[in-house]
Amino acid sequence: MWAITLRVQSRTPIDTKSLAACLATDCDTEWDTDQRFSIVIEENSCKDLRAMWNTRLRGLIATDSVLKVFGKHS
């Protein structure tokens, strides 16, 4: 079994909640504090873990990019 944990905290609590929301259909989030959450990905093979990691990170990066654009125009 392979596993990896990611802790996420963004610029503001609202942005952090938005990042957690983008993962809602992909994995469970566990709130460490009111401003930071963690995800744990477990897979049987390293190759599968890497694929799942890449998928989650792409979602987080895309959401973060949208939040940056909204932040500049609000």
JOLIN-V582312 format. One record per backbone hydrogen bond with DSSP energy under -1.0 kcal/mol. NH is the residue of the N-H (numbers start at 1). CO is the residue of the C=O. Records with the same first field share a line. If there is no record, write none. Layout:
NH=CO / CO
This chain:
2=43
4=41
6=39
8=37
16=12
17=13
18=14
19=15
20=16
21=17
22=18
23=20
24=21
26=23
27=23
30=38
32=36
33=36
37=8
38=30
39=6
41=4
43=2
49=45
50=46
51=47
52=48
53=49
54=50
55=51
56=52
57=53
58=54
59=55
60=56
61=57
62=58
63=59
64=60
65=61
66=62
67=63
68=64
69=65
70=66
71=67
72=68
73=69
